[in-house]
Amino acid sequence: MQKTTTSRIHRLLIPIVISLIGMFGIGPVQAAAGLFSGGATALPPLTLSVVTPLAKAPYELESGKYYKIDIVCDGSGELALGGAEFFRNIWIDEIIINDIEIRPLGLSSLEFDDEGTATIKFIAIRPGNFVVRIPGTTGESQRALFNIR
């Protein structure tokens, strides 16, 4: 029953998202191609750790393309990843945690109490430069920059 409802909602949301993406000058075929073919471009993972930088380099994304990124926490501390401005400018298809698929309407942050991995699949929508960071930190190594063109 839940699978049928989720599938129905997903089928209803895809045309709406494609229409919204079209408003930003991206063709519906280009935007939907990754969703229907499963062809998300894999990005290097973000690493939540008290000793390792969050990202090795800025992420260069193209508006209208479908991406996936792993957020990996090494368990060295209770850590979160915040980036409401970035999350508001992408469309999140799903977040996968322990083989559970979550299809949120929005996201502000993710928090890890222990080691683990969350995978986010999304379409970059609005061009701009966006930062995600470990909340409460100011160091350059505890932030990641996403440039959407």
GIFENDA-V963934 format. One record per residue. PHI is phi as a letter, one per 20 degrees, with the letter a starting at -180 (* if undefined). Layout:
BEGIN
PHI
PHI
END
This chain:
BEGIN
*
f
f
f
f
f
f
f
f
f
f
f
f
g
f
f
f
f
f
f
f
f
f
e
n
d
f
g
f
f
f
e
g
f
f
e
e
m
e
f
f
f
d
g
f
e
d
e
b
e
c
d
g
f
b
e
b
f
e
d
d
d
g
n
e
e
c
c
b
e
d
d
d
e
n
f
a
f
c
c
c
d
a
g
f
f
f
f
d
c
d
e
f
a
d
d
c
l
m
d
e
d
d
e
e
a
b
d
a
c
c
d
e
b
f
r
c
c
d
d
d
b
d
f
d
e
f
q
d
c
d
d
b
f
g
n
d
c
f
f
f
d
c
c
d
d
d
d
d
END
